[in-house]
Amino acid sequence: LRKLPRGARVGSASIRRQAQLNASRSDLSIINIRGNVDARLIALENGEIDALILAVAGVERLGMIRDGDGIKREPDSGG
Protein backbone atom coordinates (compact mmCIF):
# COMPACT_ATOMS: atom_id res chain seq x y z
CA LEU A 1 0.00 0.00 0.00
CA ARG A 2 2.89 2.36 0.65
CA LYS A 3 3.89 2.16 -3.02
CA LEU A 4 0.52 3.30 -4.34
CA PRO A 5 0.48 6.87 -5.65
CA ARG A 6 -1.75 9.55 -4.16
CA GLY A 7 -5.32 9.20 -5.41
CA ALA A 8 -4.95 5.54 -6.37
CA ARG A 9 -8.25 3.66 -6.53
CA VAL A 10 -8.34 0.72 -4.11
CA GLY A 11 -11.22 -1.75 -4.21
CA SER A 12 -12.57 -3.58 -1.18
CA ALA A 13 -15.93 -5.12 -0.32
CA SER A 14 -15.23 -4.96 3.42
CA ILE A 15 -16.42 -1.85 5.26
CA ARG A 16 -13.91 -2.61 8.02
CA ARG A 17 -11.01 -2.78 5.55
CA GLN A 18 -12.23 0.39 3.85
CA ALA A 19 -12.15 2.19 7.21
CA GLN A 20 -8.67 0.85 7.93
CA LEU A 21 -7.44 2.03 4.52
CA ASN A 22 -8.95 5.47 5.07
CA ALA A 23 -7.26 5.71 8.47
CA SER A 24 -3.84 4.72 7.16
CA ARG A 25 -3.96 6.35 3.69
CA SER A 26 -6.59 9.09 3.50
CA ASP A 27 -5.13 10.14 0.14
CA LEU A 28 -6.42 6.97 -1.55
CA SER A 29 -9.78 6.68 -3.27
CA ILE A 30 -11.55 3.73 -1.66
CA ILE A 31 -13.97 1.96 -4.00
CA ASN A 32 -16.70 -0.33 -2.65
CA ILE A 33 -16.37 -3.25 -5.07
CA ARG A 34 -18.85 -6.13 -5.06
CA GLY A 35 -19.11 -9.41 -6.93
CA ASN A 36 -17.25 -12.66 -6.80
CA VAL A 37 -13.47 -12.78 -6.61
CA ASP A 38 -13.07 -13.40 -10.34
CA ALA A 39 -15.18 -10.32 -11.16
CA ARG A 40 -13.08 -8.21 -8.78
CA LEU A 41 -9.85 -9.48 -10.33
CA ILE A 42 -11.20 -8.62 -13.78
CA ALA A 43 -11.95 -5.08 -12.57
CA LEU A 44 -8.32 -4.84 -11.45
CA GLU A 45 -7.01 -6.21 -14.75
CA ASN A 46 -9.23 -3.81 -16.72
CA GLY A 47 -7.88 -0.80 -14.83
CA GLU A 48 -11.16 0.03 -13.09
CA ILE A 49 -9.18 0.01 -9.84
CA ASP A 50 -5.46 0.29 -9.14
CA ALA A 51 -5.33 -2.18 -6.24
CA LEU A 52 -7.61 -4.74 -4.64
CA ILE A 53 -7.92 -5.89 -1.05
CA LEU A 54 -9.10 -9.49 -0.61
CA ALA A 55 -9.34 -11.70 2.45
CA VAL A 56 -6.63 -14.37 2.41
CA ALA A 57 -9.02 -16.95 3.87
CA GLY A 58 -11.45 -16.46 0.99
CA VAL A 59 -8.73 -16.63 -1.64
CA GLU A 60 -7.39 -19.86 -0.14
CA ARG A 61 -10.88 -21.35 0.21
CA LEU A 62 -11.41 -20.81 -3.53
CA GLY A 63 -8.24 -22.76 -4.30
CA MET A 64 -6.27 -19.70 -5.35
CA ILE A 65 -2.65 -19.06 -4.55
CA ARG A 66 -0.60 -15.91 -4.23
CA ASP A 67 2.66 -15.52 -6.09
CA GLY A 68 4.89 -12.63 -7.03
CA ASP A 69 2.63 -11.72 -9.94
CA GLY A 70 -0.65 -11.69 -8.04
CA ILE A 71 -3.33 -14.31 -7.48
CA LYS A 72 -4.06 -17.35 -9.62
CA ARG A 73 -5.90 -20.64 -9.32
CA GLU A 74 -3.97 -23.66 -8.22
CA PRO A 75 -3.43 -26.06 -11.15
CA ASP A 76 -5.66 -28.79 -9.67
CA SER A 77 -8.47 -26.52 -8.38
CA GLY A 78 -10.68 -26.97 -11.42
CA GLY A 79 -10.77 -23.26 -12.24
RARA-V229624 format. One record per run of one state. SS is the DSSP state (helix for helix, strand for strand, loop for the rest). FROM is the first residue (numbers start at 1). LEN is the number of residues. If there is no record, write none. Layout:
SS;FROM;LEN, SS;FROM;LEN
This chain:
loop;1;8, strand;9;4, loop;13;2, helix;15;10, loop;25;4, strand;29;4, loop;33;4, helix;37;9, loop;46;5, strand;51;2, loop;53;3, helix;56;6, loop;62;2, strand;64;4, loop;68;2, strand;70;4, loop;74;6
